[in-house]
Amino acid sequence: MKKLTKPERSWVMYDWANSVHSTIISTAIFPLWFGQVARNGGLSDTQTSFWLGTANTGYAIIIALMAAVLGTLSDFRGFRKKLFIPFWLLGVAATGGLILVGADAWVIALVLYILTFIGFAGANIFYDASLPDITSVDRMDMVSSKGFGYGYIGGSTIPFLISLVIIAVLSGMDFSAGLPVLGVKISFGLTALWWLFFTFPYLKNVKQKNGIDPVPSPVVESFRRLGRTFRDLRKHKKIFLFLIAYFFYIDGVNTIIKMATNFASSIGVGMMVLLAAVIGIQILAFPFALLYGHLAQRFGARPLLFTGIGVYAVITFLGTVMPLVPVSLVVPIFIAVAFLVATSQGGIQALSRSYFASLIPDENVSGEYFGFYNTMGKFAAILGPFLMGAFPRLAFLLGIANEQVAYSFGVGAILLLFIVGGSLLAASNRVKN
């Protein structure tokens, strides 16, 4: 961190702040707790996966529809931070609101879950767009990777370990009845407070250096600019093809992040193994995210993106066979999958962000282009969770497979996303502009 400037450090600190949401709400504790709440409310395991996948699809549609306009608005000088703050506060408040959810109120839990993601993803539109404001093009890969790296080791690991200690003490290490409700709700409160307080360095020290002059009707002008930029994307074929490639492969990454613990729990991976795997991923992801950044400075971001896509193709293949192998092999395969996720999860996200930033033709309209970037990213979050939730349910209802084996159909569909994304990324590399 000493090698970073003050604005760069403050920008990285927001990854430290909001990564707690990614672990506790998106990946680990909420999905496991939601399974308990849903079962108390009368849902089966496949119904739980379906509704969790549908919730992920729902929030993604909302953000995808807003992202381009919000990004374009944020390019007007003085607008970026004003737009960031309400989304950040919405995410924090909705996360804290989970403390009030009843033992079987799964619908309310899902509504608040969606709101936390609207706040999280909405704030990230403006956070990502501020990367060109705080660093130079030659440092973007390094700074972006440090953001994800420190997010994993700080925002993800420290509050998650605190939460696990509280949950372990309250449960007496007996998870046969699920996670203790009080421990879960303390973790939600800790998430909200962590996200709230560690955002202040970003608010204080990150300034919008690039942008365009305000106009009397910024919303109307934003739609006009969007139309012009969308037409101009045809002239920037490399950007256009990259965005489509990103749509597919990041869909697979996001789906695995959001659905993995629910999937593994449903096919028999125990609570202790799941929680230990999540801890291991956060710890290992820190050095691997930094490694991706350093290697990108030497070899370029694109080869490392192909590496990440290849690793995720292996991950989804292993996930496809997990429901089909003997029970004794499920946990070893799951541990292998968790290790592979740790090696590439942060790197592929960090380098996608910095590589796209390096493609933007004019840094004064970074918000507009990152609006398109986030639109593709959020629309990408629609297909994967839906496939992973709907395919097993359909296979089970049609009698093609029993409830456990049916999960292979959903995970297998995710593999196609990486194949298509990698192929389109290769095509974009052959384009000159």
N, C-alpha and C positions, 0 to 999 in steps of 0.2 A: 504493500500500500504506500510505502515511502516514495516509490517511483512515480506515483500519480500526483497530479496537481490537485489543489483543493476542490475545484469543480468536479474533476474526475472521481475523487474519493467520495464526494457527496452524492454523485450519481450512482456509484456502486452501492452506496449505503441504502438506496431504495430497494435494490435487489435483496439486500440483507433484511430490510423491513418486511417486504411483501412475500418473501419465500416461505415464511411460516404458514401462510394461507395454502400454498401449494402442497405442503406436507400434511398438515393437520386436517384441512378441509377437503382438499382435492384428492389426496392419495391414500391417507392412512386412517385416521381416527373417524372422520365423518362417515366414509363408506361402510366401515365396520359397525359403527353405532347406528347408522341408518338401517342396516340389515336387521338389527334388533328391534328398532322402532317399527319397521315395516311388518316384521313377523308378529309383533304385538298387535298391529292393526289388521292382521288376517291375510297378509300377502305371502305367497310362496317364494322360493328362491328365484325362479325364473321371472316372476312378476316383479320382484325387487330389482333385478338387473334391467328389466324392461323400463321401469319407471325412472331409475337412476340414469339410464342412457337417454331417455326422453327428456329429462331435466337438463342434461348436458346439451342436447340438441336445441332445446328451447332457449337457453341463455345465449347460445352461439348465434342463433338466428337474429336475436335482438341486437347483439353487438355488431354482427356483420352488416346489418342494415344501417347502423349508425356510424360505423367506423370511418368510412370515406369522408362523409360530411364533417364529422368531428375533427378528423385530421386536417382537412382543408381549412376549417375555422381556426385551428391552432396555429396556422402560419401567419395570421395577422399579429403584428407585434403587440405584446401584452396579453394575448388571449390564452397562451398555452397553459400557464399555471392557473389561471382562473377556471379553465375547463377541467384541469387535473383535480383540483380540490374537491368539488362535489362528488365525483366518482370515487375518489379515495375515501371520503367520509361515508358514502353509501356502503362501500364494502366493509369498512370497519364496523359500522352500526349493525348491519345485517349479520355479521359474524358474531357480534356480542348478543344479538337477538336470539341466536340458537340456544342460549342458556335457558330461555323461557319455554322451550318446546316440551310438550307433555310426552309421556312414555309411549303412547301409540299414535301421536299426531304426525304421521308421516307426510301428509299433504302440506302442512305448515312447514315442516322441516325442508321439504323440497322447494317451497316458495322462497324461503330464506336462503337456501343454498344457491338458487338461481340469482338472487339479489347480490349475494357476496361475489359471484362471478361477474355480474354486470359491473359492479364497482371495481373489481380487480382488473378485468380486461379493459374497461373503459379508461382507467387511469394509466394503464400500460401503453395505450395509443400515444399519449402525450409524453410519457416517459421515454419510450423508444424513439420518438421523433426528436427528442432533445439530445440524442447522442452526437449529432454533428455540431451542436451548440457548445459542447464541453471538451471536444478533442479533435485531432486532425485525422485525415483519412488513413495515414500510415499507422496510427495507434488504435484504430477502431476495433480490430480483431482482438487485440490484447485487452483493451478496456472492457469490451463486451464480455469476453471470457472471464475476466476477473469479477464482473458483476454476477454472473451465474455461479462462479466458484465460491465467492464469499457468501452468496445467497445460500448455497448448500451447507457450508460449514457453520454459518452463523444463524441466519434466519430459519433454516430448516432443522439443523441438528440440535442446537442449544435448547430452544423452547420445546422441541419434540421430546428430548431426553427428560426435561423437567416434567413434562406431561406424563411420560411413561412412568417415571418414579412415583408421581402422585397416584396414577392409576394402579400401579403394582401394589403400593401400600394399602390403598383402599380396598383392593380385591383380595389381598392376602395371597397374591400369585395364583389365585384360582379363577380361571376364565371360563369354567364350564357353563356358567350362566351368562356369559358375555362380559362386556366391559361395564365397570361400575358407573352408573349414571352421573354421580357427583364428580368423579374424576374426569369424565368426558366434558362436562360443562365447565369445569375449571380450565381445561385445555382450550375450550372455545374462548373463554374470557382472556386467557393469556395471549391467545392469537390476536385478538382485537387490540389489546394494549400494546403488544410488541409492534404490530403494524402501525399503530397510531404514533407512538413516540419516536421510532427510528426513521420516520419519514421527515422529521424536522430538518435534518441537515440538507436534504434535497430541496425543501421549500426555501431554505435560507440562502444556499450557495449556488444553486443552478439557475442561471439567467438565460433568457431567450435572446441569443445574440443574432440569430438569423431570422428572417421573416420579411413580410411585405407590409406596406403601410395600411392602416385601417381604412375602411370605406363606410359610407352612411348605412348601407344595407349589407352587412357581412354575410348573412345567411343566403340571400339571393345571389350575391357574388360568388359564394362558395359553390353553389350548384352550377353556375356558369363555368367556373374554373374546372370543376370536376368533369363537365362535358368536354371541355377543350383538352384536358389532360388525358381522358379516356381515349379520345381520338388520336392524340399524340403518341399514345402507347404503341400504336402500330409502327411508329417510326423507331421506337426503342425495342426492337425485337428481343434483345437479350433480357431486358427487364420483364417483358410480357411473358416469355417462356419460363423465366425463373419463377414468376408468381404462380403460374399454373403448376409447375413442378412442386413448389413449396406447398401449394394447396393439398396435393396428394400425400407427400411424405410427412408433413407436419401433422396431418390428420391422424396418421398411424401413431406418431409419437404421442400426441395428446390423448388419444384413445387409450393407449397403454398406461399413461400416467393416471388417468381418471378411473379406469375400470379394472386395473390389475389386482388390487387387493380384494375387491368384491368377487372377481373371477376365481382367484386362488382359494379364497375362503369357501366358495361354493363347491369346489372339487376336492375339498378335504385337507387343505393346508391349515395347520393349527395356528391359533392366535399368537403364540409365542414366536413361532417361526416367521409369521408375517411381520410382526413388529420388529423382530431382530433384523429381518431383511431390509425393512425401510430405513432403520438406523444405519445399516451397512452401506446402503445406497447413498445416503446423504454424506457419509464420511468419505467414501471412495470417490464420489462425484466431484469433490473439491479439487484434488490434484489432477484428475483426468480433465476437468473443464479448463484448468490452467494449461495443461499439456496441449490440449487442442489449440488454445490461443498461441502458445509458443511455436508449435509446429506450423500453424497457419502463417505466422510471420516469416517462416523459412520457406515453406513450400506453396503458400497461397491457400485461401479458404476453400476453393472448390474441391481439391483432392480430399480434404478432410471431411467435407460434406458427403462425398461419395463413400468414404470410410464409415461414417455414421449411419448412412442408409443401409450399407451392407451389414453392419452389426445388427441393426433393427430387423432386417429380413431374417437373420438367424434367430433372433429373439422370437419373432412371430411363428417361425417354423417349430421351434421348441414348445411354444405355448399351444400350438395346434395338437401336438402329440401328447401333451400332459394328461388330458382326460382319457386317453386311450391306453396308457401304460399301466402296469401293475401298481398298486397303491404304494409299494415300497420304493418305487422310482420317482414318485411325484415330487417329494421334497427335494431330493438331489437335483432334479431338473429345474425346479423352482429356484434353488440357490444359484445354479448356473445362469439362469435368466436374470436374476437380480444383479449378479456381478456384471453381466453384459450391459444391462441398463445403466449401471453406475459408470461404465466406461464412456458412454456416448450421449447420455441424456442431456447434460449441460452443454457439451461441445457442439452438438448439432443445432441446438437452439441459439446459442451465442453466436456461432459463425453465420447462421442464416440471417440474423439481425445485422451483424456488421457487414457481411457481404452485400446485402441489399442496400445498406446505407452507402456503400462505396459505388453502387451503380447509379444513384440518384444524380441526374444531370445538373441540378441547381440546388445547393444547400439551403437556399431561402424558401424552398417549397418542400422541405423534408417532411413536414406534417402531412401534406397532401399525399405524398408517395407512401408514407407509413400508414396513412389511412387505407390505401389500397392493400398494403401489406397485411394489415390487421384484418381487413375485410376478408381476404383470402384465408388468413389463419383461422378466423372464426367460422366462416362457412365450411372450412376444412374440419372444424370440430363438430359438424352436424352429421356427416356421413358415417364416420367411424363408430362413435358410440351407438348410433342407430343400428348399424350392422351387427355390432357385438351384442346388443341387447335383443334385437328382433330375430336374428337368425337362429339362436338356440331355442327361443320361444316357439318359433315356427316349426323347427325340426321336432321339438317335443310334441306339439299339438298334432302334427301330421303323423306321429308314430314312427318317424324315421330313426329316432334314437331316444334312449332314456335321458333323464334330466341331466346327468353328469356328462355323458358322451356328447350331448347336443352342443356343449360349449365349444367343441372343436370347429363347428360350422362358423361361429362368429369370429374366432381368432383367425381361422384360415382366410376369411374375407379381408382381414387387415393386411395380410401379406401382399395382396394385390395392390394396395395403396403404395407400398414401398417400391414395388416393381415399376409401376407407372411413373411415380415421382422420380425415381432414379433415371429412367429412360428419358423423361422430359428435361431433366437437369443436364444430361449428356447432350441432348439436342441444343440446349441453350449455349453450351460451350462452343458449339460450331458456328455460332452467330457472331459477327464482328461488332455489331452495334446494338 
